[in-house]
Amino acid sequence: MKKKFFVIGLGNFGFSLAKTLEGNGCEVLGIDTSRELVERSMDYLSHAVIGDASNKDTLKSLMETDFDGAIVSIGHDMSPSILVSLYLLEFGIERIIVRAMSEEHGKILNLIGISEVIYPETEMAVRLANKLSKKNAVDYLPLDEDYSIIEAMPPKSFWSKSLKELNITSRFNCQVIALKYSSDKLKREDAEMAINSLKIPPKADDIITENSIMILIGKNSDIERFLAIK
């Protein structure tokens, strides 16, 4: 049975989210006051309607189906976002995720009972800053204040060695959860590796190459030690 989601606000964030949910096999109902945004969404979503979700009667008329969750991503004015969130709580939607535009907006949402508040711009900025500032980091995903997942280029001292030889878990208290191979840099003799460019989970005898990317999970302080290797 398909999961069903209600996406309120079809701007760039809401549209991208709704489109991806549909691509992952979910059924999505999207609503926005903008005819242009709704028409853009029609080719990608199960249902897209023009309407003002901050109007309680309009919102209630769309609540005939049981949704697995509702995502509120409304423009630059926090008032409609708060009002819609309050109505969704009253209608008994179990999972409500709201995009906050500021810390103050987020605090108000928490006060009315919204437990899942996201700050996409802030989170993306933090992720990018960490990626740029950490040596050899290709990508960075914080899990909480203490733990992260990171994609890192292996230091030269790791090249041509197996994971078993490197013994990363014991040395750095980090776990290698996957290996990725950059196919655009692979030599012709590595064609088989290019086909199987992502290995999850990696094996102990997998060899680290110049073109490898190591995906690790661990405590931030341990990841920093790993990234400091030359």
SEZAKE-823174 format. One record per residue (C-alpha): residue number from 1; x, y, z; residue in one letter. Coordinates in nm, 3 decimals, padded with zeros to 5 digits, always signed. Layout:
<rs>
    k       xx       yy       zz  r
  NUM        X        Y        Z  A
...
</rs>
This chain:
<rs>
    k       xx       yy       zz  r
    1  +00.000  +00.000  +00.000  M
    2  +00.137  +00.340  -00.100  K
    3  +00.221  +00.595  +00.165  K
    4  +00.023  +00.917  +00.127  K
    5  +00.151  +01.265  +00.203  F
    6  +00.001  +01.612  +00.197  F
    7  +00.244  +01.885  +00.087  V
    8  +00.127  +02.238  +00.160  I
    9  +00.323  +02.494  -00.038  G
   10  +00.473  +02.405  -00.377  L
   11  +00.762  +02.649  -00.395  G
   12  +01.110  +02.517  -00.469  N
   13  +01.144  +02.320  -00.144  F
   14  +00.788  +02.186  -00.133  G
   15  +00.788  +02.094  -00.502  F
   16  +01.125  +01.915  -00.484  S
   17  +01.012  +01.725  -00.174  L
   18  +00.676  +01.626  -00.325  A
   19  +00.833  +01.523  -00.656  K
   20  +01.089  +01.306  -00.478  T
   21  +00.822  +01.141  -00.263  L
   22  +00.629  +01.054  -00.579  E
   23  +00.948  +00.922  -00.737  G
   24  +00.992  +00.698  -00.432  N
   25  +00.650  +00.542  -00.485  G
   26  +00.439  +00.759  -00.254  C
   27  +00.111  +00.930  -00.335  E
   28  +00.121  +01.306  -00.286  V
   29  -00.147  +01.572  -00.268  L
   30  +00.001  +01.918  -00.317  G
   31  -00.169  +02.252  -00.262  I
   32  -00.065  +02.610  -00.328  D
   33  -00.233  +02.945  -00.387  T
   34  -00.028  +02.995  -00.703  S
   35  -00.183  +02.861  -01.023  R
   36  +00.160  +02.866  -01.188  E
   37  +00.318  +02.648  -00.917  L
   38  +00.027  +02.404  -00.914  V
   39  +00.032  +02.368  -01.293  E
   40  +00.407  +02.302  -01.279  R
   41  +00.343  +02.025  -01.026  S
   42  +00.057  +01.849  -01.205  M
   43  +00.282  +01.635  -01.424  D
   44  +00.471  +01.503  -01.123  Y
   45  +00.217  +01.462  -00.842  L
   46  -00.083  +01.234  -00.795  S
   47  -00.296  +01.537  -00.710  H
   48  -00.225  +01.911  -00.717  A
   49  -00.486  +02.172  -00.632  V
   50  -00.507  +02.550  -00.620  I
   51  -00.626  +02.668  -00.283  G
   52  -00.553  +02.859  +00.034  D
   53  -00.463  +02.603  +00.300  A
   54  -00.481  +02.872  +00.571  S
   55  -00.859  +02.872  +00.511  N
   56  -00.983  +02.612  +00.757  K
   57  -01.278  +02.502  +00.541  D
   58  -01.054  +02.455  +00.236  T
   59  -00.806  +02.253  +00.436  L
   60  -01.077  +02.042  +00.597  K
   61  -01.226  +01.956  +00.257  S
   62  -00.897  +01.789  +00.166  L
   63  -00.880  +01.579  +00.482  M
   64  -01.100  +01.297  +00.354  E
   65  -00.801  +01.064  +00.309  T
   66  -00.585  +00.938  +00.591  D
   67  -00.238  +01.081  +00.532  F
   68  +00.083  +00.928  +00.663  D
   69  +00.210  +01.281  +00.711  G
   70  +00.171  +01.645  +00.618  A
   71  +00.458  +01.876  +00.525  I
   72  +00.404  +02.250  +00.557  V
   73  +00.632  +02.465  +00.340  S
   74  +00.465  +02.801  +00.299  I
   75  +00.644  +03.107  +00.153  G
   76  +00.800  +03.385  +00.354  H
   77  +00.515  +03.471  +00.592  D
   78  +00.512  +03.269  +00.913  M
   79  +00.148  +03.347  +01.002  S
   80  -00.018  +03.115  +00.744  P
   81  +00.236  +02.844  +00.829  S
   82  +00.146  +02.859  +01.198  I
   83  -00.227  +02.869  +01.124  L
   84  -00.212  +02.569  +00.889  V
   85  -00.002  +02.375  +01.141  S
   86  -00.258  +02.445  +01.412  L
   87  -00.544  +02.325  +01.189  Y
   88  -00.357  +02.005  +01.102  L
   89  -00.313  +01.934  +01.472  L
   90  -00.687  +01.989  +01.526  E
   91  -00.768  +01.753  +01.238  F
   92  -00.563  +01.479  +01.403  G
   93  -00.284  +01.440  +01.148  I
   94  -00.033  +01.226  +01.337  E
   95  +00.286  +01.337  +01.165  R
   96  +00.331  +01.705  +01.081  I
   97  +00.662  +01.839  +00.950  I
   98  +00.696  +02.214  +00.917  V
   99  +00.965  +02.416  +00.741  R
  100  +01.060  +02.707  +00.967  A
  101  +01.191  +03.034  +00.829  M
  102  +01.357  +03.150  +01.151  S
  103  +01.438  +03.041  +01.504  E
  104  +01.141  +03.244  +01.632  E
  105  +00.910  +03.071  +01.385  H
  106  +01.039  +02.734  +01.503  G
  107  +00.984  +02.823  +01.870  K
  108  +00.622  +02.917  +01.804  I
  109  +00.566  +02.591  +01.615  L
  110  +00.710  +02.396  +01.908  N
  111  +00.484  +02.584  +02.150  L
  112  +00.166  +02.490  +01.960  I
  113  +00.270  +02.124  +01.952  G
  114  +00.472  +02.069  +01.633  I
  115  +00.761  +01.837  +01.719  S
  116  +00.919  +01.807  +01.371  E
  117  +01.049  +02.147  +01.268  V
  118  +01.311  +02.169  +00.994  I
  119  +01.542  +02.451  +00.887  Y
  120  +01.652  +02.351  +00.533  P
  121  +01.856  +02.663  +00.456  E
  122  +02.040  +02.653  +00.790  T
  123  +02.101  +02.279  +00.772  E
  124  +02.232  +02.302  +00.416  M
  125  +02.459  +02.592  +00.510  A
  126  +02.604  +02.398  +00.805  V
  127  +02.653  +02.090  +00.589  R
  128  +02.830  +02.288  +00.317  L
  129  +03.050  +02.473  +00.568  A
  130  +03.158  +02.146  +00.728  N
  131  +03.225  +01.995  +00.387  K
  132  +03.439  +02.292  +00.281  L
  133  +03.631  +02.322  +00.606  S
  134  +03.718  +01.955  +00.662  K
  135  +04.027  +01.835  +00.483  K
  136  +03.961  +01.559  +00.227  N
  137  +03.585  +01.568  +00.295  A
  138  +03.366  +01.509  -00.011  V
  139  +03.036  +01.529  +00.174  D
  140  +02.922  +01.554  +00.536  Y
  141  +02.597  +01.456  +00.709  L
  142  +02.556  +01.531  +01.081  P
  143  +02.343  +01.273  +01.266  L
  144  +02.333  +01.467  +01.594  D
  145  +02.568  +01.687  +01.795  E
  146  +02.825  +01.409  +01.842  D
  147  +02.800  +01.173  +01.544  Y
  148  +02.822  +01.215  +01.166  S
  149  +02.848  +01.030  +00.838  I
  150  +03.121  +01.158  +00.607  I
  151  +03.245  +01.085  +00.257  E
  152  +03.621  +01.125  +00.249  A
  153  +03.901  +01.080  -00.001  M
  154  +04.156  +00.834  +00.133  P
  155  +04.499  +00.972  +00.223  P
  156  +04.786  +00.859  +00.003  K
  157  +04.910  +00.626  +00.278  S
  158  +04.592  +00.418  +00.234  F
  159  +04.631  +00.354  -00.138  W
  160  +04.669  -00.012  -00.244  S
  161  +04.585  -00.137  +00.106  K
  162  +04.284  -00.345  +00.209  S
  163  +04.036  -00.245  +00.477  L
  164  +04.165  -00.536  +00.683  K
  165  +04.519  -00.398  +00.667  E
  166  +04.405  -00.046  +00.755  L
  167  +04.203  -00.168  +01.056  N
  168  +04.014  +00.162  +01.073  I
  169  +03.760  +00.052  +01.333  T
  170  +04.029  -00.026  +01.591  S
  171  +04.259  +00.264  +01.503  R
  172  +04.004  +00.542  +01.476  F
  173  +03.684  +00.404  +01.630  N
  174  +03.504  +00.478  +01.300  C
  175  +03.313  +00.232  +01.086  Q
  176  +03.354  +00.218  +00.706  V
  177  +02.997  +00.156  +00.591  I
  178  +03.055  +00.186  +00.215  A
  179  +03.312  +00.242  -00.055  L
  180  +03.244  +00.453  -00.362  K
  181  +03.458  +00.459  -00.674  Y
  182  +03.474  +00.772  -00.888  S
  183  +03.409  +00.621  -01.231  S
  184  +03.514  +00.933  -01.423  D
  185  +03.869  +00.889  -01.294  K
  186  +03.898  +00.512  -01.328  L
  187  +04.148  +00.365  -01.573  K
  188  +04.042  +00.121  -01.841  R
  189  +04.168  -00.182  -01.647  E
  190  +03.931  -00.083  -01.364  D
  191  +03.619  -00.113  -01.583  A
  192  +03.460  -00.373  -01.354  E
  193  +03.498  -00.136  -01.060  M
  194  +03.324  +00.138  -01.257  A
  195  +03.020  -00.085  -01.308  I
  196  +03.001  -00.167  -00.937  N
  197  +03.084  +00.186  -00.821  S
  198  +02.921  +00.161  -00.475  L
  199  +02.991  -00.124  -00.235  K
  200  +02.760  -00.158  +00.069  I
  201  +02.883  -00.307  +00.291  P
  202  +03.247  -00.327  +00.190  P
  203  +03.448  -00.644  +00.250  K
  204  +03.763  -00.672  +00.459  A
  205  +03.972  -00.754  +00.150  D
  206  +03.844  -00.456  -00.055  D
  207  +04.136  -00.244  -00.172  I
  208  +04.148  +00.131  -00.131  I
  209  +04.254  +00.304  -00.452  T
  210  +04.341  +00.660  -00.547  E
  211  +03.992  +00.690  -00.690  N
  212  +03.808  +00.555  -00.386  S
  213  +03.578  +00.752  -00.162  I
  214  +03.534  +00.613  +00.188  M
  215  +03.200  +00.657  +00.362  I
  216  +03.238  +00.644  +00.738  L
  217  +03.021  +00.681  +01.045  I
  218  +03.155  +00.777  +01.384  G
  219  +03.197  +01.028  +01.659  K
  220  +03.297  +01.373  +01.531  N
  221  +03.621  +01.377  +01.728  S
  222  +03.720  +01.037  +01.584  D
  223  +03.631  +01.149  +01.232  I
  224  +03.852  +01.455  +01.280  E
  225  +04.142  +01.228  +01.374  R
  226  +04.081  +01.021  +01.064  F
  227  +04.068  +01.327  +00.838  L
  228  +04.400  +01.451  +00.978  A
  229  +04.589  +01.154  +00.832  I
  230  +04.827  +01.235  +00.549  K
</rs>
